[in-house]
Amino acid sequence: MRAAIGALAAALAVSAALSAQSQPTAGLTQEDAVTIALASNKTITAARLRHPVDLAGVDVARERPNPDVTYEATKETPRQAVGLQLPVELGGKRGARTAAAQAAVATGDAETDQIIAGVVDDVRRAYIMHEGAIRRAALAEEIAGLFTRARDAAHARYEAGDVPRRDDVASQADWLGAQNDVTAARGEVDATRASLNVLLGRPPDATLTLAPAGGVAAVPDLATALSRAEQMNADLQVIDRQIAEQTARINVARSLQKPDLGVGGGISFDAEPDFSVGWRANFGVTVPLFTTHKAGVLVETAEMQRLAAQREAVRADIGAAVAAALARAAAAQAQVTAYDRDILPLTQQDEAFAQDAYQSGQTGIDALILALEHARERRLAGLQARLDFEFALADLERAIRGPAR
């Protein structure tokens, strides 16, 4: 099996070297891809523009109401007057409004982090898909090599008169099918590379070289994964910020129950012969007769209860997603171990035995082709098990909204 893995790694290294002639780096790791996306992804760049907008909202909330200046002209004395009316907010309205705007900034930042976490998840999955496509292409080329040897052996035996023409034709047809698989696999490499490049903020056809694949990663235990999710999950953080913002909104609604005061004064003139210049002062208060703002407080309080229930639902969903991802990862890890340790080494031996048996005339072409087809199925299943493991870890990291390891 080690020889088979070595051959596959060599094929991947050759493919990476040919596709990365313009790249000086040794290869792009998944962590490198995430770092590049954080700096260059267009969705993340747009999401980060929300912060200055929310900060401007704080300045708007801090504004004070403007005074009213009035001018009056009448036939009565005094014939002219200039007045000033200054609204005075009571009940801490401005402070409550400012606190709500500041809480909205924190909510906006948390929602931006949520968008970033989603993009990072997309990058991880696109990386896994591109890496899997490269592995499939290398495997398709390796399988095509096996069918090439089978075709050559069948043709040589046909030329020697040891086998009928059917062996030569059948081996040629299977060889062409293997070449067709190589073409399809290479197309998938190009497609997944384009998807990953766009997520990295690069042109779709940009050259991209991945770092050599590592071994099977360790899977964390359930308690550790749940603890990390509780601390890092962006969905929970958004709801927590929304709850804090809703608390501020409740305070704003309560402050509106306090009536505002209006204080004013003015100067009157042109009232001869009684006086030339006079003055006046006034104040007024809103009487909460029809609108008491109790309904507003009830609305904001009900929204708080909804958010609290939603947080518990999201928390439960995250726990279920973490547990499911860990179960899939553990099963896939066991499958990968079985393929690496037992199934693929035996498959390699079976391939060699089938080739030798056909060349020595012990078996026919049908037995050789069947053995090669079984080898292809086992190798593809082994590759799929490894990809299932990587995707299970990606599901775990999506549930955590952060690294699982």
RAPE-V331551 format. One record per residue. N is the residue number from 1. PSI is psi in whole degrees, -180 to 180 (* if undefined). Layout:
# RAPE-V331551
n;psi
N;PSI
N;PSI
This chain:
# RAPE-V331551
n;psi
1;-38
2;-36
3;-40
4;-43
5;-38
6;-41
7;-41
8;-43
9;-38
10;-42
11;-41
12;-40
13;-41
14;-45
15;-42
16;-39
17;-40
18;-35
19;-5
20;30
21;-28
22;-1
23;123
24;-16
25;161
26;-24
27;155
28;120
29;168
30;-37
31;-38
32;-42
33;-42
34;-43
35;-43
36;-42
37;-39
38;-30
39;-26
40;-13
41;132
42;-34
43;-42
44;-42
45;-43
46;-40
47;-36
48;-16
49;-8
50;-31
51;-51
52;-30
53;-45
54;-36
55;-39
56;-32
57;-30
58;-43
59;-37
60;-42
61;-28
62;-9
63;146
64;153
65;144
66;148
67;156
68;130
69;129
70;152
71;133
72;142
73;125
74;169
75;-22
76;163
77;141
78;140
79;-22
80;148
81;145
82;129
83;159
84;127
85;123
86;115
87;138
88;114
89;128
90;167
91;15
92;32
93;-45
94;-43
95;-41
96;-40
97;-42
98;-41
99;-38
100;-39
101;-39
102;-37
103;-34
104;-33
105;-46
106;-40
107;-43
108;-41
109;-40
110;-39
111;-33
112;-43
113;-35
114;-43
115;-43
116;-43
117;-38
118;-41
119;-42
120;-40
121;-42
122;-40
123;-45
124;-47
125;-40
126;-37
127;-46
128;-42
129;-41
130;-41
131;-42
132;-38
133;-39
134;-43
135;-40
136;-40
137;-43
138;-40
139;-40
140;-39
141;-38
142;-43
143;-40
144;-35
145;-39
146;-44
147;-28
148;-45
149;-38
150;-41
151;-44
152;-39
153;-42
154;-40
155;-40
156;-41
157;-33
158;-44
159;-32
160;-7
161;14
162;-25
163;160
164;169
165;-29
166;-38
167;-42
168;-43
169;-45
170;-43
171;-36
172;-42
173;-43
174;-34
175;-43
176;-38
177;-40
178;-39
179;-36
180;-40
181;-37
182;-43
183;-45
184;-41
185;-40
186;-36
187;-39
188;-33
189;-46
190;-41
191;-47
192;-31
193;-41
194;-43
195;-44
196;-41
197;-43
198;-41
199;-27
200;4
201;28
202;164
203;147
204;-33
205;13
206;146
207;137
208;126
209;126
210;150
211;155
212;142
213;140
214;-171
215;-173
216;123
217;158
218;149
219;128
220;162
221;167
222;-43
223;-43
224;-44
225;-42
226;-38
227;-42
228;-39
229;-41
230;-34
231;-33
232;-16
233;124
234;-31
235;-42
236;-40
237;-37
238;-46
239;-39
240;-41
241;-36
242;-37
243;-42
244;-40
245;-38
246;-35
247;-42
248;-37
249;-35
250;-41
251;-38
252;-45
253;-39
254;-35
255;-28
256;-15
257;-17
258;125
259;149
260;160
261;139
262;123
263;132
264;173
265;171
266;172
267;132
268;146
269;180
270;51
271;29
272;147
273;4
274;-50
275;163
276;-41
277;130
278;-180
279;163
280;153
281;148
282;159
283;157
284;157
285;142
286;128
287;117
288;70
289;-48
290;-38
291;112
292;-8
293;14
294;-36
295;-38
296;-40
297;-41
298;-40
299;-48
300;-35
301;-40
302;-38
303;-37
304;-43
305;-38
306;-43
307;-39
308;-42
309;-37
310;-37
311;-43
312;-38
313;-45
314;-41
315;-42
316;-41
317;-40
318;-43
319;-42
320;-42
321;-40
322;-47
323;-42
324;-44
325;-40
326;-40
327;-44
328;-41
329;-41
330;-42
331;-44
332;-37
333;-41
334;-39
335;-45
336;-44
337;-42
338;-42
339;-46
340;-39
341;-38
342;-56
343;-49
344;-38
345;-41
346;-35
347;-41
348;-41
349;-41
350;-40
351;-48
352;-42
353;-42
354;-42
355;-47
356;-41
357;-38
358;-44
359;-31
360;0
361;11
362;-28
363;168
364;180
365;-33
366;-42
367;-40
368;-47
369;-40
370;-41
371;-41
372;-38
373;-40
374;-40
375;-42
376;-43
377;-41
378;-41
379;-42
380;-39
381;-39
382;-41
383;-42
384;-37
385;-40
386;-41
387;-39
388;-39
389;-45
390;-40
391;-34
392;-40
393;-37
394;-39
395;-40
396;-44
397;-31
398;-40
399;-40
400;-29
401;40
402;176
403;139
404;-12
405;*
